[in-house]
């Protein structure tokens, strides 16, 4: 009679202890913070638009204990309940970001932050970040059977794609574009605060990146106009991506409802990925689906943030 050792079922997401190894100002409104940590060698390597949670130090620079250094808590996934159970004055801020780059072998994780004059906890932390500063990153575990959770890029068979977003989506868009090979035809439209906020992105031959400087215009106006222009110039592609019947869309309230849908992998020539400020994302999705007739199963949309509101935890 033989015996077997039970296989550990690892949570898809887990906390990683990390500290700042480098800080680099990329543009007036972008800073890249490189993080290192002893366990980042098992951090999920999917890249793309991988979402992570950052648990930031409090005003005194400390992070409360919610089991982040306890191997049993890490393995059983109970860290979140422990974090939620902390008293309000001890519960460190938690914010959502996307991975810009992960080098698991070197144990280096890059996160690009947007800096604004009215920065929230994450932006304020990034603006003052220095080598040696500590935080906790909650991200995917490459050893988990669900290590690709937290990805919204699901193009399926499509090789003709449109990506549109504001500065908060720029890191995810750049990561996605750098994953493409020369079989892809992609257009990326990215609205940023100023012309000086254009970032270098290494892309294959048939990928075009258009940076849209907002300057003094309303948030989302430049992006909305650019997407309308793109759809007008690509009616043939959109007609082949049309839904077989009328597609009603719920009138989501951008102040209360979650604007987030990333359909599963599917068949088709065309795919659109939209992310950024919720009201703008809602309008762009409505334009593609209802005005252009694109099958809603070929459109991923993510409201990363709401104008005038902080992230809900």
C-alpha positions in Angstrom: 0.0 0.0 0.0 1.5 3.3 -1.1 0.9 6.7 0.5 1.0 10.1 -1.1 1.7 13.5 0.2 -1.2 16.0 -0.3 -0.6 18.7 -2.8 -0.8 22.3 -1.3 -3.6 24.2 -3.0 -2.1 27.7 -3.2 -4.3 30.8 -3.3 -4.2 32.7 -6.7 -3.2 35.9 -4.9 -0.9 36.2 -1.9 0.9 39.0 0.0 4.6 39.7 -0.8 6.9 41.6 1.5 8.7 44.2 -0.7 10.9 47.2 -0.4 11.9 49.9 -2.9 15.0 49.2 -4.8 14.9 52.1 -7.3 12.7 55.1 -8.2 12.8 56.7 -11.7 10.8 59.7 -12.9 9.6 58.7 -16.4 7.7 61.9 -17.2 6.1 64.9 -15.4 3.2 62.7 -14.3 4.7 59.2 -14.2 7.2 57.6 -11.8 8.4 54.0 -11.9 9.0 52.4 -8.5 11.0 49.1 -8.7 10.4 46.7 -5.8 12.3 43.7 -4.6 11.4 41.0 -2.1 12.6 37.5 -1.1 9.5 35.7 -2.6 9.2 37.6 -5.8 10.8 34.7 -7.6 7.4 33.0 -7.5 5.4 36.1 -8.5 3.1 35.4 -11.5 4.8 36.2 -14.8 1.7 36.6 -17.1 2.3 40.3 -17.4 -0.3 42.0 -19.7 -2.7 44.0 -17.6 -2.1 42.0 -14.4 -3.8 43.7 -11.4 -2.2 43.8 -8.0 -3.1 45.3 -4.7 -0.6 47.6 -2.9 -0.9 47.8 0.9 0.8 51.1 1.8 2.5 52.3 5.0 0.6 54.5 7.3 1.6 58.1 8.0 4.2 56.9 10.5 5.7 54.6 7.9 4.6 51.4 9.4 2.4 48.5 8.2 0.2 46.7 10.6 0.5 43.0 11.1 -2.2 41.0 9.2 -0.2 37.9 8.8 1.8 39.0 5.8 5.0 37.5 7.2 3.3 34.3 8.5 3.8 31.4 6.0 0.6 29.7 7.2 -1.5 32.8 6.6 0.1 33.3 3.2 -0.7 29.7 2.2 -4.2 29.6 3.6 -5.2 33.0 2.1 -6.6 34.4 5.3 -4.6 37.7 5.1 -7.6 39.7 3.6 -9.9 38.8 6.5 -7.2 39.8 8.9 -6.5 43.1 7.1 -10.3 43.9 7.1 -10.5 43.0 10.8 -8.0 45.7 11.8 -9.2 48.8 13.5 -9.8 51.7 11.2 -6.8 53.6 12.5 -4.6 50.6 12.0 -5.8 49.3 8.6 -3.3 50.4 6.0 -4.6 51.8 2.7 -5.0 49.3 -0.1 -5.0 50.4 -3.7 -5.2 48.6 -7.1 -2.4 49.0 -9.7 -1.2 47.0 -12.7 2.2 45.4 -13.2 4.4 47.2 -15.6 7.2 44.5 -15.6 8.2 41.5 -13.5 11.6 39.9 -13.6 11.0 36.9 -11.3 14.6 35.6 -11.7 16.0 38.9 -10.5 13.1 39.4 -8.0 12.3 42.8 -9.4 8.7 44.2 -9.9 8.1 47.5 -11.6 5.0 49.5 -10.9 4.3 52.8 -12.8 2.4 55.4 -10.8 0.5 58.5 -12.0 1.3 61.6 -10.1 -1.3 64.4 -9.7 -1.3 67.5 -7.5 -4.3 66.1 -5.6 -2.7 62.7 -5.0 -4.3 60.0 -3.0 -2.5 57.6 -0.7 -0.7 55.7 -3.4 0.3 58.7 -5.5 1.6 60.5 -2.4 3.5 57.5 -1.4 5.1 57.1 -4.9 6.0 60.8 -5.1 8.0 60.5 -1.8 9.2 56.9 -2.3 12.9 56.2 -1.5 15.1 53.2 -1.7 14.5 51.0 1.3 10.9 52.0 1.9 8.6 49.0 2.6 5.1 48.0 1.5 3.2 44.8 0.8 2.2 43.7 -2.7 -0.7 41.3 -3.1 -0.2 39.6 -6.4 -0.4 36.3 -8.3 1.5 33.2 -7.3 3.0 31.5 -10.3 2.7 28.1 -8.5 -1.1 28.4 -8.2 -3.4 26.7 -10.6 -5.1 30.1 -10.9 -2.0 32.2 -11.4 -3.6 34.1 -14.3 -6.4 35.5 -12.3 -6.5 39.3 -12.4 -6.1 39.5 -16.2 -8.7 41.3 -18.3 -7.0 41.0 -21.7 -8.8 38.1 -23.5 -8.6 38.7 -27.3 -9.1 35.1 -28.2 -8.5 34.6 -32.0 -8.5 38.4 -32.7 -5.4 39.8 -34.2 -6.9 43.3 -35.0 -7.2 45.2 -31.8 -8.0 48.6 -30.4 -6.8 49.7 -26.9 -8.0 52.9 -25.4 -7.4 54.5 -22.0 -6.2 57.4 -20.0 -2.9 57.7 -18.0 -4.1 55.2 -15.4 -4.3 52.6 -18.1 -1.0 53.5 -19.8 1.1 50.9 -17.9 -1.3 48.1 -18.7 -1.5 49.1 -22.3 2.2 49.4 -22.6 2.7 45.9 -21.1 0.1 44.4 -23.4 1.6 46.0 -26.5 5.1 44.8 -25.6 3.8 41.2 -25.4 2.6 41.2 -29.1 4.4 39.8 -32.0 4.4 40.8 -35.6 1.2 38.9 -36.4 -0.8 41.6 -34.6 -2.4 44.8 -36.0 -3.1 47.1 -33.1 -3.9 50.7 -32.4 -3.5 52.2 -28.9 -5.0 55.5 -28.1 -3.7 56.9 -24.7 -4.8 60.2 -23.2 -2.2 61.8 -20.9 -2.1 65.1 -19.0 0.5 66.7 -21.2 2.6 66.1 -24.4 5.6 65.5 -22.2 4.0 62.5 -20.6 4.5 60.3 -23.7 6.3 57.1 -22.7 8.6 54.9 -24.7 7.0 51.6 -25.7 8.7 48.9 -27.7 6.2 47.6 -30.2 6.2 45.4 -33.3 5.8 46.8 -36.8 2.0 46.8 -37.1 1.3 48.4 -33.8 0.6 52.2 -33.6 0.6 54.2 -30.4 -1.1 57.6 -30.3 -0.5 59.8 -27.3 -3.3 62.4 -26.7 -2.3 65.4 -24.6 -5.2 66.6 -22.5 -3.7 69.9 -21.5 -6.6 72.1 -20.3 -9.4 70.1 -21.9 -11.9 68.1 -19.9 -10.8 64.6 -18.9 -11.7 62.0 -21.6 -12.6 64.5 -24.4 -9.4 63.8 -26.4 -9.8 60.1 -26.0 -13.5 60.1 -26.9 -12.8 62.1 -30.1 -9.9 59.9 -31.0 -11.9 56.7 -30.7 -14.8 58.2 -32.7 -12.3 59.1 -35.4 -10.8 55.6 -35.4 -14.2 53.9 -35.7 -15.1 56.1 -38.6 -11.9 55.1 -40.4 -12.4 51.4 -39.7 -16.0 50.7 -40.5 -15.1 47.6 -42.5 -13.4 45.9 -39.6 -16.3 46.9 -37.2 -18.9 45.6 -39.6 -17.3 42.2 -39.5 -17.4 42.3 -35.7 -21.0 43.2 -35.6 -23.5 41.4 -33.3 -26.2 39.3 -34.9 -28.9 41.3 -33.1 -29.6 44.5 -31.1 -27.7 44.6 -27.9 -29.4 46.5 -25.0 -27.0 47.9 -22.4 -27.9 48.6 -18.8 -27.7 52.3 -17.9 -25.0 51.8 -15.3 -24.5 54.6 -12.7 -20.8 55.5 -12.8 -21.0 56.8 -9.2 -22.3 53.5 -7.8 -22.1 50.6 -10.2 -19.0 48.6 -11.1 -18.1 49.3 -14.7 -16.1 46.2 -15.4 -16.5 43.4 -17.9 -13.8 41.3 -19.5 -15.5 38.7 -21.7 -13.9 35.2 -22.0 -11.7 34.3 -24.9 -13.8 34.0 -28.1 -13.6 33.8 -31.9 -13.4 36.8 -34.1 -11.1 39.2 -36.0 -11.6 42.3 -33.8 -11.2 43.0 -30.1 -11.3 46.2 -28.1 -9.9 46.8 -24.6 -10.9 50.1 -22.8 -9.8 51.2 -19.4 -9.6 54.4 -17.3 -12.0 56.9 -15.8 -15.4 55.3 -15.4 -17.6 57.8 -17.2 -15.3 57.9 -20.2 -15.1 54.2 -20.3 -18.9 53.9 -20.2 -19.3 56.3 -23.1 -16.6 54.5 -25.2 -18.2 51.1 -24.7 -21.6 52.5 -25.6 -20.2 54.0 -28.8 -18.6 50.7 -29.9 -21.5 48.5 -29.0 -24.6 50.5 -29.7 -23.5 53.1 -32.2 -21.0 50.9 -34.1 -22.8 47.6 -33.5 -19.7 45.7 -32.3 -20.6 42.4 -30.5 -20.3 43.2 -26.8 -18.4 39.9 -26.4 -15.6 41.5 -28.3 -15.3 44.5 -26.0 -13.5 44.5 -22.6 -14.1 47.6 -20.4 -12.7 48.5 -17.0 -13.6 51.6 -15.0 -10.3 51.9 -13.1 -11.4 55.0 -11.2 -14.2 57.6 -10.8 -13.7 61.3 -11.2 -13.8 63.0 -7.8 -13.9 59.7 -5.8 -11.3 57.6 -4.1 -10.9 53.9 -4.6 -13.4 51.7 -2.7 -11.7 49.1 -0.5 
